[in-house]
Amino acid sequence: YRELLRLRRASTALARPDKESMEVIAVPEKKLLAIRRWQGASQVFAAFHFGGSSVEAALVLPAGGWRREMDSADARWQGKGTSMPEQLESTGRVALRLPAHSFAVYSKPS
């Protein structure tokens, strides 16, 4: 929880909850939930996968570079090791492969 609280304090997009600056996309057939929040130039994207096996999904994400902030599969969190890329380059859509029962958080540097 400390790391999540640190991330919330460090990101303007997460520090100021505002439903007008949030986009939520559910993909029920893939058991996937994607959330993007922004505040000014600060943007954060999180993908949550609730299924029991890995899944691939193409998601809309504003163009530019995105940096991985957290991955629940990382060995740091006693996961099997991260498989999510450290950097995402979006052209307006990105293809993600999420492991079973996992989530990842990315931020877009302002």
MISEMI-934809 format. One record per residue: residue number from 1; residue in three letters; x, y, z of N, C-alpha, C, O in turn. Coordinates in pm, 1 decimal. Example, Ala and Ser with C-alpha at 12.3 -4.5 7.8 and 13.67 -1.06 7.14 Angstrom:
<r k="1" r="Ala" n_east="1319.0" n_north="-569.0" n_up="780.0" ca_east="1230.0" ca_north="-450.0" ca_up="780.0" c_east="1320.0" c_north="-330.0" c_up="780.0" o_east="1423.6" o_north="-331.9" o_up="846.5"/>
<r k="2" r="Ser" n_east="1285.0" n_north="-225.0" n_up="708.0" ca_east="1367.0" ca_north="-106.0" ca_up="714.0" c_east="1290.0" c_north="3.0" c_up="787.0" o_east="1340.9" o_north="113.8" o_up="803.9"/>
END
This chain:
<r k="1" r="Tyr" n_east="81.8" n_north="-118.9" n_up="0.0" ca_east="0.0" ca_north="0.0" ca_up="0.0" c_east="86.5" c_north="125.7" c_up="0.0" o_east="47.1" o_north="228.7" o_up="-54.6"/>
<r k="2" r="Arg" n_east="202.0" n_north="117.1" n_up="60.1" ca_east="290.3" ca_north="233.7" ca_up="63.7" c_east="329.0" c_north="279.3" c_up="-76.1" o_east="331.7" o_north="398.8" o_up="-105.4"/>
<r k="3" r="Glu" n_east="358.5" n_north="183.8" n_up="-160.7" ca_east="397.7" ca_north="219.1" ca_up="-297.7" c_east="281.0" c_north="283.4" c_up="-372.4" o_east="301.0" o_north="378.0" o_up="-448.6"/>
<r k="4" r="Leu" n_east="161.3" n_north="233.5" n_up="-351.6" ca_east="44.0" ca_north="294.9" ca_up="-415.7" c_east="21.4" c_north="436.8" c_up="-363.0" o_east="-11.9" o_north="526.9" o_up="-439.9"/>
<r k="5" r="Leu" n_east="39.0" n_north="456.5" n_up="-234.4" ca_east="24.2" ca_north="590.4" ca_up="-177.0" c_east="132.7" c_north="684.4" c_up="-229.4" o_east="105.4" o_north="801.4" o_up="-256.2"/>
<r k="6" r="Arg" n_east="255.2" n_north="634.2" n_up="-244.1" ca_east="362.7" ca_north="715.2" ca_up="-300.1" c_east="329.9" c_north="757.3" c_up="-442.7" o_east="348.3" o_north="873.0" o_up="-480.4"/>
<r k="7" r="Leu" n_east="281.8" n_north="663.3" n_up="-519.9" ca_east="244.9" ca_north="692.0" ca_up="-659.1" c_east="133.9" c_north="796.2" c_up="-664.3" o_east="136.1" o_north="885.5" o_up="-749.1"/>
<r k="8" r="Arg" n_east="39.8" n_north="785.2" n_up="-576.5" ca_east="-70.5" ca_north="881.4" ca_up="-572.2" c_east="-20.0" c_north="1022.0" c_up="-539.4" o_east="-64.5" o_north="1119.9" o_up="-599.2"/>
<r k="9" r="Arg" n_east="72.1" n_north="1031.3" n_up="-445.4" ca_east="128.1" ca_north="1163.1" ca_up="-409.3" c_east="213.8" c_north="1219.7" c_up="-522.0" o_east="215.4" o_north="1340.9" o_up="-543.1"/>
<r k="10" r="Ala" n_east="284.7" n_north="1134.0" n_up="-594.3" ca_east="378.3" ca_north="1178.4" ca_up="-697.9" c_east="309.5" c_north="1220.3" c_up="-826.5" o_east="368.2" o_north="1294.1" o_up="-905.7"/>
<r k="11" r="Ser" n_east="188.9" n_north="1176.2" n_up="-849.4" ca_east="119.4" ca_north="1203.0" ca_up="-975.2" c_east="1.7" c_north="1297.1" c_up="-954.6" o_east="-90.2" o_north="1267.2" o_up="-878.3"/>
<r k="12" r="Thr" n_east="5.0" n_north="1409.1" n_up="-1022.0" ca_east="-106.1" ca_north="1503.4" ca_up="-1014.2" c_east="-235.4" c_north="1438.9" c_up="-1062.1" o_east="-342.5" o_north="1467.7" o_up="-1008.7"/>
<r k="13" r="Ala" n_east="-226.7" n_north="1352.9" n_up="-1161.2" ca_east="-346.0" ca_north="1286.7" ca_up="-1215.6" c_east="-414.3" c_north="1197.7" c_up="-1112.6" o_east="-535.9" o_north="1179.4" o_up="-1117.7"/>
<r k="14" r="Leu" n_east="-338.2" n_north="1142.5" n_up="-1019.9" ca_east="-395.1" ca_north="1056.3" ca_up="-916.5" c_east="-425.1" c_north="1131.6" c_up="-787.3" o_east="-511.7" o_north="1090.9" o_up="-710.0"/>
<r k="15" r="Ala" n_east="-354.3" n_north="1240.2" n_up="-764.4" ca_east="-369.3" ca_north="1314.1" ca_up="-639.1" c_east="-500.8" c_north="1390.5" c_up="-631.6" o_east="-550.3" o_north="1417.5" o_up="-522.1"/>
<r k="16" r="Arg" n_east="-557.1" n_north="1425.1" n_up="-744.4" ca_east="-680.7" ca_north="1503.4" ca_up="-746.9" c_east="-791.1" c_north="1423.4" c_up="-815.2" o_east="-805.6" o_north="1431.1" o_up="-937.2"/>
<r k="17" r="Pro" n_east="-868.5" n_north="1347.3" n_up="-739.7" ca_east="-975.4" ca_north="1268.3" ca_up="-800.8" c_east="-1081.1" c_north="1357.9" c_up="-864.4" o_east="-1136.9" o_north="1446.1" o_up="-799.1"/>
<r k="18" r="Asp" n_east="-1107.2" n_north="1334.4" n_up="-990.1" ca_east="-1203.6" ca_north="1413.8" ca_up="-1064.7" c_east="-1263.8" c_north="1323.5" c_up="-1171.6" o_east="-1193.2" o_north="1280.5" o_up="-1262.8"/>
<r k="19" r="Lys" n_east="-1391.9" n_north="1294.5" n_up="-1162.0" ca_east="-1456.5" ca_north="1205.3" ca_up="-1258.4" c_east="-1460.1" c_north="1262.9" c_up="-1398.8" o_east="-1476.3" o_north="1188.9" o_up="-1495.9"/>
<r k="20" r="Glu" n_east="-1445.2" n_north="1394.8" n_up="-1410.6" ca_east="-1443.6" ca_north="1458.3" ca_up="-1542.7" c_east="-1310.8" c_north="1435.4" c_up="-1614.4" o_east="-1301.7" o_north="1452.3" o_up="-1736.0"/>
<r k="21" r="Ser" n_east="-1209.1" n_north="1397.4" n_up="-1539.9" ca_east="-1075.7" ca_north="1374.2" ca_up="-1595.6" c_east="-1038.5" c_north="1227.3" c_up="-1585.2" o_east="-925.5" o_north="1192.4" o_up="-1551.3"/>
<r k="22" r="Met" n_east="-1136.0" n_north="1141.7" n_up="-1615.2" ca_east="-1115.0" ca_north="998.5" ca_up="-1603.2" c_east="-1190.3" c_north="926.2" c_up="-1714.2" o_east="-1301.7" o_north="963.8" o_up="-1750.6"/>
<r k="23" r="Glu" n_east="-1127.8" n_north="822.7" n_up="-1766.7" ca_east="-1189.1" ca_north="738.3" ca_up="-1869.3" c_east="-1176.9" c_north="593.2" c_up="-1822.9" o_east="-1068.7" o_north="549.0" o_up="-1784.2"/>
<r k="24" r="Val" n_east="-1286.4" n_north="520.4" n_up="-1826.9" ca_east="-1287.4" ca_north="380.7" ca_up="-1784.5" c_east="-1337.7" c_north="295.7" c_up="-1900.2" o_east="-1442.6" o_north="323.4" o_up="-1958.3"/>
<r k="25" r="Ile" n_east="-1261.8" n_north="192.0" n_up="-1932.7" ca_east="-1299.4" ca_north="100.8" ca_up="-2040.2" c_east="-1304.8" c_north="-40.5" c_up="-1983.8" o_east="-1206.0" o_north="-89.9" o_up="-1929.5"/>
<r k="26" r="Ala" n_east="-1419.1" n_north="-104.9" n_up="-1996.6" ca_east="-1434.3" ca_north="-243.8" ca_up="-1952.9" c_east="-1440.7" c_north="-332.6" c_up="-2076.3" o_east="-1509.2" o_north="-300.8" o_up="-2173.6"/>
<r k="27" r="Val" n_east="-1369.4" n_north="-443.1" n_up="-2071.3" ca_east="-1372.0" ca_north="-542.5" ca_up="-2178.5" c_east="-1410.3" c_north="-674.8" c_up="-2111.5" o_east="-1324.1" o_north="-757.4" o_up="-2081.5"/>
<r k="28" r="Pro" n_east="-1542.5" n_north="-693.9" n_up="-2088.2" ca_east="-1587.9" ca_north="-810.3" ca_up="-2010.5" c_east="-1543.0" c_north="-945.3" c_up="-2065.7" o_east="-1507.7" o_north="-1034.5" o_up="-1988.6"/>
<r k="29" r="Glu" n_east="-1543.6" n_north="-961.3" n_up="-2196.8" ca_east="-1506.8" ca_north="-1091.6" ca_up="-2254.1" c_east="-1360.3" c_north="-1126.6" c_up="-2229.1" o_east="-1322.4" o_north="-1243.4" o_up="-2236.9"/>
<r k="30" r="Lys" n_east="-1278.1" n_north="-1026.8" n_up="-2199.2" ca_east="-1137.0" ca_north="-1051.0" ca_up="-2167.8" c_east="-1108.2" c_north="-1033.2" c_up="-2018.9" o_east="-994.0" o_north="-1046.4" o_up="-1974.7"/>
<r k="31" r="Lys" n_east="-1213.9" n_north="-1002.7" n_up="-1941.5" ca_east="-1200.4" ca_north="-980.1" ca_up="-1796.8" c_east="-1095.1" c_north="-872.9" c_up="-1768.8" o_east="-1004.0" o_north="-890.9" o_up="-1687.9"/>
<r k="32" r="Leu" n_east="-1111.5" n_north="-760.9" n_up="-1839.0" ca_east="-1013.8" ca_north="-653.6" ca_up="-1836.7" c_east="-1081.1" c_north="-520.6" c_up="-1807.2" o_east="-1190.0" o_north="-492.2" o_up="-1857.2"/>
<r k="33" r="Leu" n_east="-1015.1" n_north="-439.6" n_up="-1725.5" ca_east="-1061.6" ca_north="-305.3" ca_up="-1694.2" c_east="-943.5" c_north="-211.4" c_up="-1713.9" o_east="-835.7" o_north="-235.2" o_up="-1659.6"/>
<r k="34" r="Ala" n_east="-962.9" n_north="-104.8" n_up="-1791.0" ca_east="-858.3" ca_north="-5.7" ca_up="-1814.9" c_east="-908.3" c_north="130.4" c_up="-1768.0" o_east="-1022.1" o_north="168.9" o_up="-1794.9"/>
<r k="35" r="Ile" n_east="-822.7" n_north="201.4" n_up="-1698.6" ca_east="-858.0" ca_north="332.9" ca_up="-1645.6" c_east="-748.0" c_north="430.5" c_up="-1682.5" o_east="-629.7" o_north="402.3" o_up="-1663.9"/>
<r k="36" r="Arg" n_east="-788.2" n_north="546.6" n_up="-1735.2" ca_east="-692.7" ca_north="654.2" ca_up="-1762.9" c_east="-741.1" c_north="777.6" c_up="-1689.8" o_east="-858.3" o_north="814.5" o_up="-1697.0"/>
<r k="37" r="Arg" n_east="-647.2" n_north="841.6" n_up="-1618.0" ca_east="-678.9" ca_north="966.3" ca_up="-1548.6" c_east="-577.2" c_north="1071.1" c_up="-1589.3" o_east="-461.8" o_north="1039.3" o_up="-1618.2"/>
<r k="38" r="Trp" n_east="-620.3" n_north="1195.6" n_up="-1591.3" ca_east="-532.0" ca_north="1304.8" ca_up="-1628.6" c_east="-566.7" c_north="1430.1" c_up="-1550.2" o_east="-679.0" o_north="1448.0" o_up="-1503.1"/>
<r k="39" r="Gln" n_east="-468.3" n_north="1514.5" n_up="-1537.9" ca_east="-483.2" ca_north="1645.3" ca_up="-1474.7" c_east="-374.3" c_north="1732.4" c_up="-1536.8" o_east="-255.9" o_north="1713.9" o_up="-1508.8"/>
<r k="40" r="Gly" n_east="-414.3" n_north="1826.5" n_up="-1620.4" ca_east="-316.4" ca_north="1904.2" ca_up="-1695.0" c_east="-237.0" c_north="1811.8" c_up="-1785.2" o_east="-295.2" o_north="1733.2" o_up="-1859.9"/>
<r k="41" r="Ala" n_east="-104.6" n_north="1820.1" n_up="-1779.3" ca_east="-19.5" ca_north="1735.0" ca_up="-1863.4" c_east="7.2" c_north="1598.0" c_up="-1800.3" o_east="60.1" o_north="1509.1" o_up="-1866.9"/>
<r k="42" r="Ser" n_east="-28.4" n_north="1580.0" n_up="-1673.6" ca_east="-5.1" ca_north="1453.5" ca_up="-1603.7" c_east="-111.6" c_north="1351.0" c_up="-1643.4" o_east="-231.2" o_north="1378.8" o_up="-1635.7"/>
<r k="43" r="Gln" n_east="-66.8" n_north="1231.6" n_up="-1686.1" ca_east="-158.6" ca_north="1123.9" ca_up="-1724.3" c_east="-111.7" c_north="992.1" c_up="-1663.8" o_east="8.1" o_north="965.1" o_up="-1655.2"/>
<r k="44" r="Val" n_east="-207.3" n_north="911.4" n_up="-1622.8" ca_east="-178.5" ca_north="778.1" ca_up="-1568.7" c_east="-277.1" c_north="680.4" c_up="-1631.9" o_east="-394.9" o_north="711.2" o_up="-1649.5"/>
<r k="45" r="Phe" n_east="-226.4" n_north="562.2" n_up="-1665.5" ca_east="-306.8" ca_north="456.6" ca_up="-1725.3" c_east="-285.3" c_north="329.8" c_up="-1644.5" o_east="-171.4" o_north="294.4" o_up="-1613.9"/>
<r k="46" r="Ala" n_east="-392.9" n_north="261.2" n_up="-1609.7" ca_east="-382.8" ca_north="134.9" ca_up="-1536.5" c_east="-469.2" c_north="30.3" c_up="-1605.5" o_east="-581.6" o_north="58.8" o_up="-1646.8"/>
<r k="47" r="Ala" n_east="-416.4" n_north="-90.1" n_up="-1617.6" ca_east="-490.6" ca_north="-202.1" ca_up="-1675.0" c_east="-496.7" c_north="-312.7" c_up="-1570.9" o_east="-395.0" o_north="-350.9" o_up="-1513.0"/>
<r k="48" r="Phe" n_east="-617.8" n_north="-363.9" n_up="-1547.8" ca_east="-642.5" ca_north="-468.8" ca_up="-1449.1" c_east="-700.2" c_north="-590.5" c_up="-1520.6" o_east="-799.0" o_north="-579.5" o_up="-1593.2"/>
<r k="49" r="His" n_east="-638.3" n_north="-706.4" n_up="-1499.7" ca_east="-686.2" ca_north="-829.6" ca_up="-1562.5" c_east="-729.5" c_north="-926.9" c_up="-1453.0" o_east="-651.3" o_north="-961.8" o_up="-1364.5"/>
<r k="50" r="Phe" n_east="-855.7" n_north="-970.1" n_up="-1460.6" ca_east="-914.5" ca_north="-1054.6" ca_up="-1356.9" c_east="-925.3" c_north="-1201.3" c_up="-1398.0" o_east="-974.9" o_north="-1283.9" o_up="-1321.3"/>
<r k="51" r="Gly" n_east="-879.5" n_north="-1233.6" n_up="-1517.4" ca_east="-891.1" ca_north="-1370.6" ca_up="-1567.3" c_east="-781.9" c_north="-1462.1" c_up="-1517.0" o_east="-678.7" o_north="-1416.6" o_up="-1467.8"/>
<r k="52" r="Gly" n_east="-805.6" n_north="-1593.0" n_up="-1530.0" ca_east="-714.0" ca_north="-1694.7" ca_up="-1480.7" c_east="-602.9" c_north="-1732.9" c_up="-1576.1" o_east="-517.3" o_north="-1813.7" o_up="-1539.9"/>
<r k="53" r="Ser" n_east="-600.6" n_north="-1677.8" n_up="-1697.4" ca_east="-490.7" ca_north="-1700.7" ca_up="-1791.3" c_east="-457.8" c_north="-1568.5" c_up="-1858.8" o_east="-538.4" o_north="-1475.5" o_up="-1857.6"/>
<r k="54" r="Ser" n_east="-338.9" n_north="-1560.6" n_up="-1917.7" ca_east="-296.3" ca_north="-1434.1" ca_up="-1978.4" c_east="-390.5" c_north="-1394.4" c_up="-2091.7" o_east="-459.5" o_north="-1478.2" o_up="-2149.9"/>
<r k="55" r="Val" n_east="-391.6" n_north="-1265.0" n_up="-2121.3" ca_east="-481.5" ca_north="-1212.3" ca_up="-2222.3" c_east="-410.3" c_north="-1103.8" c_up="-2302.2" o_east="-326.9" o_north="-1030.7" o_up="-2248.9"/>
<r k="56" r="Glu" n_east="-444.1" n_north="-1094.1" n_up="-2430.5" ca_east="-395.2" ca_north="-986.2" ca_up="-2515.3" c_east="-511.9" c_north="-894.8" c_up="-2546.5" o_east="-623.9" o_north="-939.6" o_up="-2571.2"/>
<r k="57" r="Ala" n_east="-483.0" n_north="-764.9" n_up="-2544.9" ca_east="-588.3" ca_north="-668.2" ca_up="-2574.6" c_east="-527.1" c_north="-546.9" c_up="-2643.4" o_east="-416.4" o_north="-504.4" o_up="-2610.4"/>
<r k="58" r="Ala" n_east="-600.6" n_north="-492.0" n_up="-2739.4" ca_east="-563.6" ca_north="-366.0" ca_up="-2803.6" c_east="-649.6" c_north="-257.9" c_up="-2740.4" o_east="-772.4" o_north="-265.9" o_up="-2742.8"/>
<r k="59" r="Leu" n_east="-584.9" n_north="-157.2" n_up="-2684.2" ca_east="-656.6" ca_north="-52.3" ca_up="-2612.3" c_east="-622.6" c_north="85.5" c_up="-2668.1" o_east="-510.9" o_north="109.3" o_up="-2714.0"/>
<r k="60" r="Val" n_east="-719.2" n_north="174.7" n_up="-2663.7" ca_east="-697.1" ca_north="313.4" ca_up="-2703.2" c_east="-617.1" c_north="380.8" c_up="-2592.7" o_east="-652.5" o_north="372.6" o_up="-2475.1"/>
<r k="61" r="Leu" n_east="-508.5" n_north="447.6" n_up="-2631.9" ca_east="-423.1" ca_north="517.9" ca_up="-2537.1" c_east="-360.6" c_north="635.5" c_up="-2610.8" o_east="-303.2" o_north="616.0" o_up="-2718.0"/>
<r k="62" r="Pro" n_east="-369.6" n_north="757.0" n_up="-2557.0" ca_east="-313.6" ca_north="872.5" ca_up="-2626.7" c_east="-170.2" c_north="848.8" c_up="-2672.7" o_east="-91.2" o_north="783.8" o_up="-2604.2"/>
<r k="63" r="Ala" n_east="-138.9" n_north="902.0" n_up="-2788.2" ca_east="-7.2" ca_north="883.3" ca_up="-2848.8" c_east="103.5" c_north="937.9" c_up="-2760.3" o_east="86.2" o_north="1036.3" o_up="-2688.4"/>
<r k="64" r="Gly" n_east="217.4" n_north="871.3" n_up="-2767.8" ca_east="335.3" ca_north="914.5" ca_up="-2695.0" c_east="395.9" c_north="801.6" c_up="-2615.0" o_east="351.2" o_north="687.1" o_up="-2621.5"/>
<r k="65" r="Gly" n_east="498.1" n_north="836.0" n_up="-2539.5" ca_east="567.6" ca_north="738.0" ca_up="-2457.3" c_east="507.5" c_north="729.3" c_up="-2318.3" o_east="473.8" o_north="830.9" o_up="-2257.6"/>
<r k="66" r="Trp" n_east="494.6" n_north="608.2" n_up="-2268.8" ca_east="439.3" ca_north="581.0" ca_up="-2135.9" c_east="540.5" c_north="495.5" c_up="-2059.8" o_east="596.1" o_north="401.0" o_up="-2115.9"/>
<r k="67" r="Arg" n_east="564.8" n_north="527.3" n_up="-1933.3" ca_east="662.7" ca_north="457.8" ca_up="-1850.5" c_east="591.1" c_north="371.5" c_up="-1746.3" o_east="497.8" o_north="416.7" o_up="-1680.0"/>
<r k="68" r="Arg" n_east="635.9" n_north="247.8" n_up="-1733.3" ca_east="576.4" ca_north="157.6" ca_up="-1634.0" c_east="614.9" c_north="205.3" c_up="-1493.6" o_east="732.3" o_north="227.1" o_up="-1463.8"/>
<r k="69" r="Glu" n_east="514.8" n_north="220.8" n_up="-1409.6" ca_east="535.0" ca_north="262.2" ca_up="-1271.3" c_east="522.1" c_north="145.0" c_up="-1175.5" o_east="589.3" o_north="140.0" o_up="-1072.5"/>
<r k="70" r="Met" n_east="435.3" n_north="50.9" n_up="-1210.2" ca_east="408.8" ca_north="-60.9" ca_up="-1120.2" c_east="352.6" c_north="-177.3" c_up="-1201.8" o_east="274.8" o_north="-158.8" o_up="-1295.4"/>
<r k="71" r="Asp" n_east="394.5" n_north="-296.9" n_up="-1163.2" ca_east="344.4" ca_north="-419.1" ca_up="-1226.8" c_east="328.3" c_north="-522.8" c_up="-1116.0" o_east="426.1" o_north="-559.7" o_up="-1050.9"/>
<r k="72" r="Ser" n_east="208.0" n_north="-569.0" n_up="-1094.9" ca_east="182.2" ca_north="-662.6" ca_up="-984.7" c_east="253.0" c_north="-796.4" c_up="-1003.2" o_east="269.5" o_north="-870.8" o_up="-906.5"/>
<r k="73" r="Ala" n_east="295.3" n_north="-828.5" n_up="-1125.8" ca_east="364.2" ca_north="-954.9" ca_up="-1150.5" c_east="514.3" c_north="-945.7" c_up="-1120.9" o_east="585.2" o_north="-1046.1" o_up="-1127.1"/>
<r k="74" r="Asp" n_east="561.5" n_north="-827.4" n_up="-1089.3" ca_east="702.8" ca_north="-806.5" ca_up="-1060.5" c_east="744.5" c_north="-888.8" c_up="-938.7" o_east="666.8" o_north="-904.5" o_up="-844.5"/>
<r k="75" r="Ala" n_east="865.9" n_north="-940.8" n_up="-940.8" ca_east="918.0" ca_north="-1019.6" ca_up="-828.5" c_east="916.5" c_north="-938.8" c_up="-698.6" o_east="907.0" o_north="-995.9" o_up="-590.0"/>
<r k="76" r="Arg" n_east="925.7" n_north="-808.0" n_up="-709.5" ca_east="920.0" ca_north="-719.9" ca_up="-592.4" c_east="791.8" c_north="-741.2" c_up="-512.4" o_east="790.1" o_north="-723.5" o_up="-390.5"/>
<r k="77" r="Trp" n_east="684.5" n_north="-779.3" n_up="-581.6" ca_east="554.2" ca_north="-801.4" ca_up="-516.5" c_east="525.3" c_north="-950.3" c_up="-503.3" o_east="410.2" o_north="-990.4" o_up="-485.6"/>
<r k="78" r="Gln" n_east="630.1" n_north="-1032.3" n_up="-511.9" ca_east="622.9" ca_north="-1177.3" ca_up="-502.7" c_east="548.9" c_north="-1239.4" c_up="-620.7" o_east="488.9" o_north="-1346.3" o_up="-609.6"/>
<r k="79" r="Gly" n_east="554.9" n_north="-1168.9" n_up="-735.3" ca_east="498.4" ca_north="-1222.3" ca_up="-858.6" c_east="600.0" c_north="-1310.7" c_up="-929.0" o_east="711.1" o_north="-1331.2" o_up="-880.2"/>
<r k="80" r="Lys" n_east="560.7" n_north="-1362.2" n_up="-1043.4" ca_east="647.0" ca_north="-1453.4" ca_up="-1119.8" c_east="747.5" c_north="-1379.6" c_up="-1207.8" o_east="824.9" o_north="-1442.0" o_up="-1280.4"/>
<r k="81" r="Gly" n_east="745.9" n_north="-1249.5" n_up="-1201.1" ca_east="837.4" ca_north="-1169.7" ca_up="-1283.9" c_east="758.7" c_north="-1091.7" c_up="-1387.2" o_east="665.6" o_north="-1143.6" o_up="-1448.9"/>
<r k="82" r="Thr" n_east="796.9" n_north="-968.1" n_up="-1404.9" ca_east="723.5" ca_north="-881.2" ca_up="-1495.2" c_east="738.6" c_north="-923.9" c_up="-1640.7" o_east="846.6" o_north="-964.8" o_up="-1683.3"/>
<r k="83" r="Ser" n_east="632.0" n_north="-914.3" n_up="-1714.9" ca_east="635.5" ca_north="-940.1" ca_up="-1858.6" c_east="588.9" c_north="-815.8" c_up="-1935.3" o_east="589.9" o_north="-813.0" o_up="-2058.4"/>
<r k="84" r="Met" n_east="548.3" n_north="-713.7" n_up="-1860.1" ca_east="501.3" ca_north="-589.8" ca_up="-1922.1" c_east="622.3" c_north="-505.4" c_up="-1962.5" o_east="721.1" o_north="-500.3" o_up="-1889.3"/>
<r k="85" r="Pro" n_east="615.4" n_north="-439.6" n_up="-2077.5" ca_east="729.1" ca_north="-357.5" ca_up="-2119.3" c_east="750.2" c_north="-239.1" c_up="-2025.3" o_east="654.7" o_north="-184.0" o_up="-1970.6"/>
<r k="86" r="Glu" n_east="876.2" n_north="-201.1" n_up="-2007.7" ca_east="907.3" ca_north="-86.2" ca_up="-1922.9" c_east="856.2" c_north="42.7" c_up="-1987.0" o_east="814.7" o_north="135.1" o_up="-1917.2"/>
<r k="87" r="Gln" n_east="859.4" n_north="48.2" n_up="-2119.0" ca_east="811.7" ca_north="164.4" ca_up="-2194.3" c_east="706.1" c_north="118.8" c_up="-2294.4" o_east="721.3" o_north="15.3" o_up="-2359.2"/>
<r k="88" r="Leu" n_east="600.3" n_north="196.3" n_up="-2306.2" ca_east="499.4" ca_north="173.9" ca_up="-2410.2" c_east="506.3" c_north="291.6" c_up="-2505.6" o_east="510.5" o_north="406.5" o_up="-2461.7"/>
<r k="89" r="Glu" n_east="507.4" n_north="265.0" n_up="-2634.0" ca_east="497.6" ca_north="370.4" ca_up="-2734.7" c_east="362.2" c_north="356.1" c_up="-2801.4" o_east="336.4" o_north="258.9" o_up="-2872.3"/>
<r k="90" r="Ser" n_east="277.5" n_north="452.3" n_up="-2778.4" ca_east="142.4" ca_north="446.8" ca_up="-2833.6" c_east="131.2" c_north="536.2" c_up="-2956.0" o_east="184.8" o_north="647.0" o_up="-2960.2"/>
<r k="91" r="Thr" n_east="60.5" n_north="485.2" n_up="-3054.5" ca_east="27.8" ca_north="564.8" ca_up="-3173.0" c_east="-120.1" c_north="602.9" c_up="-3167.5" o_east="-176.8" o_north="649.2" o_up="-3266.5"/>
<r k="92" r="Gly" n_east="-180.3" n_north="583.6" n_up="-3053.9" ca_east="-323.8" ca_north="603.8" ca_up="-3036.1" c_east="-390.3" c_north="474.4" c_up="-2991.1" o_east="-501.9" o_north="474.9" o_up="-2939.1"/>
<r k="93" r="Arg" n_east="-319.6" n_north="363.7" n_up="-3012.1" ca_east="-362.0" ca_north="231.4" ca_up="-2965.9" c_east="-237.6" c_north="154.9" c_up="-2923.8" o_east="-130.2" o_north="173.0" o_up="-2981.1"/>
<r k="94" r="Val" n_east="-252.5" n_north="70.0" n_up="-2824.3" ca_east="-142.0" ca_north="-16.4" ca_up="-2782.0" c_east="-193.2" c_north="-158.3" c_up="-2767.0" o_east="-310.0" o_north="-181.0" o_up="-2735.4"/>
<r k="95" r="Ala" n_east="-104.6" n_north="-253.0" n_up="-2790.2" ca_east="-136.3" ca_north="-394.2" ca_up="-2768.0" c_east="-67.2" c_north="-435.1" c_up="-2638.1" o_east="53.8" o_north="-418.7" o_up="-2622.8"/>
<r k="96" r="Leu" n_east="-145.4" n_north="-488.1" n_up="-2545.7" ca_east="-92.0" ca_north="-532.2" ca_up="-2417.2" c_east="-117.2" c_north="-680.6" c_up="-2398.2" o_east="-218.8" o_north="-734.6" o_up="-2441.8"/>
<r k="97" r="Arg" n_east="-22.7" n_north="-744.6" n_up="-2332.6" ca_east="-41.1" ca_north="-884.1" ca_up="-2291.4" c_east="-26.1" c_north="-884.3" c_up="-2139.8" o_east="82.0" o_north="-861.0" o_up="-2085.7"/>
<r k="98" r="Leu" n_east="-137.0" n_north="-911.2" n_up="-2073.6" ca_east="-138.0" ca_north="-911.5" ca_up="-1926.9" c_east="-144.5" c_north="-1054.2" c_up="-1875.0" o_east="-223.3" o_north="-1135.0" o_up="-1924.2"/>
<r k="99" r="Pro" n_east="-61.0" n_north="-1085.8" n_up="-1774.8" ca_east="-69.5" ca_north="-1218.8" ca_up="-1713.6" c_east="-199.2" c_north="-1234.5" c_up="-1633.9" o_east="-271.2" o_north="-1137.5" o_up="-1610.6"/>
<r k="100" r="Ala" n_east="-226.8" n_north="-1354.9" n_up="-1593.6" ca_east="-346.5" ca_north="-1382.8" ca_up="-1513.0" c_east="-343.4" c_north="-1302.7" c_up="-1383.8" o_east="-237.7" o_north="-1282.4" o_up="-1324.1"/>
<r k="101" r="His" n_east="-460.3" n_north="-1257.7" n_up="-1341.7" ca_east="-478.6" ca_north="-1189.6" ca_up="-1213.0" c_east="-369.5" c_north="-1085.4" c_up="-1187.1" o_east="-295.6" o_north="-1095.1" o_up="-1089.2"/>
<r k="102" r="Ser" n_east="-360.0" n_north="-987.1" n_up="-1274.3" ca_east="-253.0" ca_north="-888.4" ca_up="-1261.2" c_east="-300.9" c_north="-748.1" c_up="-1293.9" o_east="-411.2" o_north="-728.8" o_up="-1345.2"/>
<r k="103" r="Phe" n_east="-216.6" n_north="-650.8" n_up="-1263.6" ca_east="-241.3" ca_north="-514.2" ca_up="-1307.0" c_east="-108.3" c_north="-445.6" c_up="-1332.6" o_east="-4.4" o_north="-486.1" o_up="-1280.4"/>
<r k="104" r="Ala" n_east="-113.6" n_north="-341.3" n_up="-1413.5" ca_east="4.4" ca_north="-259.7" ca_up="-1442.7" c_east="-38.9" c_north="-115.0" c_up="-1448.5" o_east="-149.8" o_north="-83.2" o_up="-1491.6"/>
<r k="105" r="Val" n_east="51.3" n_north="-26.6" n_up="-1404.0" ca_east="25.4" ca_north="117.1" ca_up="-1403.7" c_east="135.9" c_north="184.1" c_up="-1484.5" o_east="254.2" o_north="156.0" o_up="-1465.3"/>
<r k="106" r="Tyr" n_east="95.9" n_north="272.9" n_up="-1575.1" ca_east="188.7" ca_north="349.5" ca_up="-1658.2" c_east="159.8" c_north="497.6" c_up="-1642.9" o_east="45.7" o_north="537.6" o_up="-1619.7"/>
<r k="107" r="Ser" n_east="263.8" n_north="578.6" n_up="-1656.0" ca_east="245.3" ca_north="723.2" ca_up="-1655.6" c_east="307.2" c_north="780.3" c_up="-1781.9" o_east="401.5" o_north="725.0" o_up="-1838.4"/>
<r k="108" r="Lys" n_east="250.7" n_north="893.2" n_up="-1824.4" ca_east="302.6" ca_north="962.5" ca_up="-1940.8" c_east="373.6" c_north="1087.3" c_up="-1890.9" o_east="309.7" o_north="1179.7" o_up="-1840.5"/>
<r k="109" r="Pro" n_east="505.9" n_north="1090.0" n_up="-1904.9" ca_east="578.0" ca_north="1207.9" ca_up="-1857.6" c_east="526.1" c_north="1335.6" c_up="-1923.1" o_east="499.5" o_north="1338.7" o_up="-2043.3"/>
<r k="110" r="Ser" n_east="512.3" n_north="1440.0" n_up="-1843.3" ca_east="460.5" ca_north="1565.8" ca_up="-1897.8" c_east="571.7" c_north="1651.2" c_up="-1954.4" o_east="546.2" o_north="1760.7" o_up="-2004.5"/>
END
